[in-house]
Amino acid sequence: MVCTFFLLILANSSASAQWTQWRGSADGQGMVSGKAVVTEWSETKNIIWKSRVSGRGSSSPIISGGKIFLTTADEKREKMYLLCYDQKTGKKLWEKLVFWGELLNNVHKRNTHASPSVATDGEIVTVLFGLKKAIWLAAYTIDGKSLWNKEVAKVKSNFGFGSSPLVYKKSVIVLCDMEPNPVMVAYNLLDGKELWKSSRDGPDDADFHSYSTLRIFKIQGKDQLVAVGLGKVKFYDPETGKLLWDIEAGSDATIGTPLLDRRYLYLGGGWPQMGCSAIDLRRREVIWKNRFDTYIVSLVFHDKHIYGSTNKGEFACMDARSGMILWRERFRTDVQSSPFIAGGYLYLLMRDGTTKVIKPDPTKYIEVSENHLPGITDATPAIVDGLMYYRTENMLYCIGEG
């Protein structure tokens, strides 16, 4: 039962605090401002509430208007859902059957049929699923009323789908970097009308695919839409989809999203070109590349240093100007959730439910605490007003001081 004291804490938190899309916002840097997050928790400590999640999915919690949105899939019945929970209590408010029918085939065992996180402008919620050999986009009001749905593109699935939609002003933009015809499309949030479409050139190998989520960065005073994958980094006008410039960098297949620090763009690893790298946006050239391959996990930046983890749980600190690996720490479990920094600490979630709280330090690995909750953990959490909304394979937790 939820304690009245905790409910008062939540009720008095900032009404404007939002976590509207993958990694919190359109630029998604993994840096959380505001009230610090607790550094210790367990099943019996600092759990404000928990709520069961049916089906299977690895999408992140998205928070707006006092509501939490998640996607999930019932793989046996081939049904895909949008779920809504009350942010204060964890009570499930409603669920909507978004799509049903033949699921994508050849989905990687570590992937799910509900991997993309939803994206919202606070009024309309957009969600992506793969079915019937295509990627589909749907929109709902924040209260669960269906507005529209669209087939984005036909695809040949190698490992399933993973890119989350991105909301920009009054549009939602979808990246589908999968054969046979990789494409990026923008739709009007209100009615689903196509605003623009841009073809994406893949590598010479016909069997190409990439799964990163789009980012919006302010570069030289202008909003630019940044797409990584398929062997290039491309910069677009988000209003029109016009290609502004591109550079051969990164990998053919990518999953993590880039970081921006002033004039430098940092990329994680991928396949088959492995290793992190950095681009000088002013000179438009790659200034370093190393062999530390983060691949699934997105990087995080702190005080002139970059931190990241490989899929196999090797964690490292890198010098942002040179790419030099300053230290590494090996863990015993895999990692798919992206780290974040809050209250001066770095949080790294592992697949077995362990979370390492780490003090960022370029000279050595400093562990502040180790915490554990049951269940496989692949989703990156949402952080709002010092509270962590943490998803496992079948549970949603609100973690905070208690």
C-alpha positions in Angstrom: 0.0 0.0 0.0 1.3 3.5 -0.9 2.0 5.7 2.1 0.1 9.0 2.3 3.3 10.7 3.1 4.8 9.6 -0.3 1.6 10.7 -2.1 2.0 14.2 -0.6 5.6 14.3 -1.9 4.5 13.4 -5.4 1.5 15.8 -5.3 3.7 18.7 -4.3 6.4 18.0 -7.0 6.7 20.3 -10.0 3.7 20.0 -12.3 5.8 21.0 -15.3 8.3 18.2 -14.9 8.2 16.0 -18.0 10.1 13.1 -19.6 8.5 13.3 -23.0 10.6 11.0 -25.2 13.5 8.6 -25.3 16.1 9.7 -22.8 13.9 12.5 -21.7 13.9 15.1 -24.5 14.6 15.6 -28.2 18.4 16.0 -27.5 18.5 13.1 -25.0 21.9 13.6 -23.5 21.5 11.5 -20.3 22.1 14.5 -18.0 19.3 15.0 -15.4 19.0 18.4 -13.7 17.1 19.2 -10.6 16.5 17.2 -7.4 19.0 14.4 -6.8 18.0 10.7 -7.1 18.4 8.3 -4.2 21.6 6.2 -4.4 20.3 3.2 -2.4 17.1 1.1 -2.9 15.9 -2.5 -2.7 12.6 -4.3 -2.7 12.1 -3.1 0.9 13.8 0.3 0.8 12.9 3.5 -1.1 10.2 2.0 -3.2 7.3 4.4 -3.3 5.1 2.2 -5.4 5.3 -0.7 -7.9 2.8 -1.8 -10.6 2.7 -4.9 -12.7 3.3 -4.7 -16.4 1.6 -7.3 -18.6 3.2 -8.6 -21.9 6.8 -8.1 -22.9 8.7 -4.9 -23.8 11.8 -2.9 -23.2 10.5 0.6 -24.0 11.3 3.3 -21.5 8.7 5.0 -19.3 7.5 8.4 -20.8 5.9 10.9 -18.4 3.7 13.9 -19.2 0.7 15.5 -17.5 0.9 13.3 -14.4 0.7 10.1 -16.5 3.3 7.4 -17.4 3.1 5.8 -20.9 4.6 2.4 -21.8 4.3 0.0 -24.7 4.1 -3.8 -24.4 3.4 -6.8 -26.7 1.5 -10.0 -26.1 3.6 -12.1 -28.4 1.5 -15.2 -28.3 -1.7 -13.4 -29.3 0.2 -11.0 -31.6 -1.2 -7.9 -30.0 0.5 -4.6 -29.2 -0.6 -2.2 -26.5 -0.1 1.3 -25.2 -0.4 1.4 -21.4 -1.1 4.4 -19.1 -0.4 4.6 -15.4 -1.0 7.3 -12.8 2.3 8.9 -11.9 1.4 9.5 -8.3 0.1 6.0 -7.4 1.2 3.6 -10.1 -2.4 2.6 -10.8 -3.0 1.5 -14.4 -5.5 4.0 -15.8 -6.1 2.4 -19.2 -4.6 0.2 -21.9 -5.2 0.5 -25.7 -4.9 -2.3 -28.2 -2.9 -0.3 -30.9 -2.2 -3.0 -33.5 -2.7 -6.7 -33.9 -1.7 -9.3 -36.5 1.5 -10.9 -37.8 4.5 -9.7 -35.9 7.9 -9.0 -37.4 10.0 -12.1 -37.8 13.7 -12.6 -37.1 13.6 -10.6 -33.9 16.8 -10.8 -31.8 16.4 -12.8 -28.6 17.5 -9.6 -26.7 15.0 -7.4 -28.6 11.2 -7.2 -28.0 8.2 -6.3 -30.1 7.8 -3.2 -27.9 11.2 -1.7 -27.9 10.6 1.9 -29.2 9.6 4.4 -26.5 6.6 6.6 -27.1 7.0 10.3 -27.7 4.6 13.1 -26.8 4.1 16.9 -26.9 2.0 16.7 -23.8 -1.2 16.4 -25.7 -0.7 13.7 -28.3 1.1 10.4 -27.7 2.8 8.7 -30.6 3.9 5.0 -30.7 5.8 2.8 -33.2 5.3 -1.0 -33.7 6.4 -3.5 -36.3 3.9 -5.8 -37.9 2.7 -7.2 -41.2 6.3 -6.8 -42.6 6.1 -3.0 -42.0 6.7 -0.3 -39.4 3.5 1.4 -38.2 3.0 4.7 -36.3 -0.1 5.5 -34.3 -1.2 8.6 -32.3 -3.5 8.9 -29.3 -4.6 11.8 -27.1 -3.1 11.8 -23.6 -6.4 10.5 -22.4 -6.3 7.5 -24.7 -8.5 8.5 -27.6 -7.2 7.0 -30.9 -6.4 9.8 -33.5 -4.8 8.1 -36.5 -2.3 5.5 -37.7 0.0 5.2 -40.6 2.2 2.6 -42.3 5.7 4.2 -42.4 7.6 1.7 -44.5 7.8 -1.9 -45.6 10.8 -3.7 -44.0 12.7 -6.9 -44.0 13.5 -7.7 -40.4 16.9 -8.9 -39.4 16.7 -8.4 -35.7 13.4 -6.5 -35.2 12.9 -2.8 -34.7 14.2 -0.3 -32.1 14.2 3.3 -33.2 11.8 5.6 -31.1 9.8 8.3 -32.7 10.9 11.9 -32.1 8.4 14.8 -31.5 9.5 18.2 -32.8 7.2 21.2 -32.4 3.9 19.9 -34.0 5.4 17.0 -35.9 6.6 13.5 -35.2 9.6 12.2 -37.1 10.3 8.5 -37.6 13.6 7.0 -38.7 13.4 3.6 -40.4 16.9 2.5 -41.4 15.9 -1.0 -42.6 16.0 -2.5 -46.0 14.6 -2.6 -48.7 14.0 1.2 -48.7 15.4 3.1 -45.6 13.5 6.3 -45.0 12.8 9.1 -42.6 9.3 10.6 -42.5 7.7 13.5 -40.7 4.0 13.6 -39.9 1.6 16.2 -38.5 0.9 15.3 -34.9 -2.8 16.3 -35.0 -4.0 14.4 -38.2 -1.1 12.2 -39.4 -0.6 14.1 -42.6 2.8 13.5 -44.2 4.9 16.6 -44.0 8.0 15.4 -45.7 9.9 12.3 -46.5 13.7 11.8 -47.0 15.3 8.6 -48.5 18.2 7.2 -46.6 21.2 5.8 -48.5 22.6 2.6 -47.1 26.0 0.9 -47.5 26.8 -1.1 -50.6 25.9 -4.4 -48.8 22.2 -4.9 -49.6 21.5 -6.5 -46.2 21.7 -3.3 -44.1 19.9 -2.1 -41.0 20.3 0.4 -38.1 18.3 1.2 -35.1 19.3 4.5 -33.5 16.8 7.2 -32.5 16.9 10.6 -34.1 18.2 13.6 -32.1 17.6 17.4 -32.4 20.7 19.5 -31.6 21.2 23.2 -31.6 24.2 23.6 -34.0 25.6 27.0 -34.9 22.4 28.5 -33.6 20.0 26.4 -35.6 18.0 23.3 -34.8 19.4 20.3 -36.8 18.0 16.8 -37.0 20.9 14.3 -36.6 20.6 10.8 -37.9 23.4 8.2 -37.3 23.7 4.8 -38.9 24.2 3.3 -42.3 27.9 4.4 -42.3 27.2 8.1 -42.1 26.1 10.9 -39.8 23.6 13.1 -41.6 22.3 16.6 -40.6 18.9 17.7 -41.7 16.6 20.6 -41.5 13.8 19.3 -39.2 11.2 21.5 -40.7 11.7 20.3 -44.3 13.8 17.1 -44.2 16.4 18.7 -46.4 19.8 17.3 -46.1 22.2 20.0 -44.9 25.4 18.0 -44.9 26.8 14.6 -44.0 30.0 12.8 -43.1 31.3 9.3 -43.3 31.5 8.3 -39.6 30.2 5.8 -37.1 29.0 2.4 -38.2 26.6 0.8 -40.6 24.5 -0.7 -37.8 24.0 1.5 -34.8 21.7 1.5 -31.8 22.9 4.2 -29.3 22.4 7.9 -29.8 25.0 10.6 -30.2 26.1 13.3 -27.7 26.8 17.0 -28.3 29.2 19.1 -26.4 29.6 22.6 -28.0 31.3 22.0 -31.4 31.9 18.2 -30.8 29.6 15.3 -31.6 30.4 12.0 -30.0 29.3 8.6 -31.4 29.1 5.2 -29.8 30.0 2.0 -31.4 28.3 -0.4 -33.8 28.8 -3.0 -36.5 30.9 -3.8 -38.4 32.9 -0.7 -37.7 33.6 -0.9 -34.0 34.5 1.9 -31.5 33.5 5.3 -30.3 34.5 8.4 -32.3 34.2 12.2 -32.2 33.4 14.8 -35.0 34.5 18.4 -35.0 31.4 20.0 -36.3 33.2 23.3 -37.2 35.9 21.5 -39.3 33.5 18.8 -40.3 35.9 16.0 -39.7 36.5 13.0 -37.5 39.1 13.9 -34.9 39.4 10.6 -33.1 38.3 7.0 -33.1 39.0 4.3 -30.5 38.2 0.6 -30.2 35.8 0.8 -27.2 32.5 -0.5 -28.6 29.4 0.6 -26.7 27.0 -0.4 -29.6 23.6 -0.8 -27.8 24.2 1.6 -24.9 24.3 5.3 -25.4 27.1 7.4 -24.0 27.0 10.1 -21.3 29.2 13.2 -20.9 30.6 14.6 -17.7 33.2 17.3 -17.2 35.3 16.8 -20.3 35.0 13.0 -20.1 32.7 10.4 -21.7 31.4 7.3 -20.0 29.9 4.2 -21.5 29.4 0.5 -21.4 29.8 -2.4 -23.8 26.9 -4.9 -24.2 29.0 -7.3 -22.1 29.2 -5.0 -19.1 32.7 -3.5 -19.6 32.4 0.1 -18.3 35.0 2.8 -19.3 35.9 6.5 -18.9 37.3 8.2 -22.0 39.0 11.6 -22.5 36.6 13.6 -24.7 39.3 15.5 -26.6 41.5 12.5 -27.5 39.3 9.4 -27.1 41.9 7.8 -24.9 40.5 5.2 -22.6 41.5 6.3 -19.1 40.2 3.3 -17.2 38.0 0.2 -17.5 35.9 -1.7 -15.0 34.5 -5.2 -15.9 31.2 -6.4 -14.5 29.7 -9.9 -14.6 26.5 -9.2 -16.4 25.3 -7.7 -19.7 24.1 -4.1 -20.1 21.4 -2.8 -22.5 20.0 0.2 -20.6 21.8 3.6 -21.2 23.4 5.3 -18.2 22.4 8.7 -16.9 23.9 11.3 -14.5 21.8 12.9 -11.8 22.9 14.7 -8.6 26.5 14.3 -9.5 26.4 10.5 -9.7 26.3 8.2 -12.7 23.7 5.3 -12.7 24.4 2.2 -14.7 21.6 -0.4 -15.0 22.4 -4.0 -15.8 20.2 -6.8 -17.3 20.1 -8.8 -14.1 18.5 -6.0 -12.1 21.7 -4.6 -10.6 22.3 -0.8 -10.7 25.7 0.6 -10.0 25.8 4.1 -8.7 29.2 5.6 -9.6 31.0 8.8 -8.9 32.3 10.2 -12.2 36.1 10.4 -11.9 38.7 10.4 -14.7 41.4 8.8 -12.6 39.7 5.7 -11.3 36.4 3.8 -10.9 34.6 4.8 -7.7 31.5 2.8 -6.7 29.0 4.6 -4.4 26.5 1.8 -4.1 25.1 -1.4 -5.7 21.3 -1.9 -5.7 19.2 -4.8 -7.0 15.6 -5.4 -8.0 14.2 -8.7 -9.4 13.6 -9.2 -13.1 15.5 -8.5 -16.4 16.2 -4.8 -16.9 16.7 -3.5 -20.4 14.7 -0.2 -20.4 16.4 3.1 -19.6 14.5 4.7 -16.7 12.8 8.1 -16.6 13.8 10.7 -14.0 11.4 13.3 -12.9 11.6 15.5 -9.7 14.2 13.3 -8.2 12.1 10.1 -8.6 13.2 7.2 -10.8 10.6 5.4 -12.9 12.2 2.0 -13.5 10.9 -0.8 -15.7 11.8 -4.5 -15.5 10.4 -7.3 -17.7 7.1 -7.4 -15.7 7.1 -4.5 -13.2 7.2 -0.7 -13.1 8.7 0.9 -10.0 8.7 4.4 -8.6 12.0 4.8 -6.7 12.5 7.7 -4.3 13.5 8.7 -0.8 11.4 7.1 1.9 
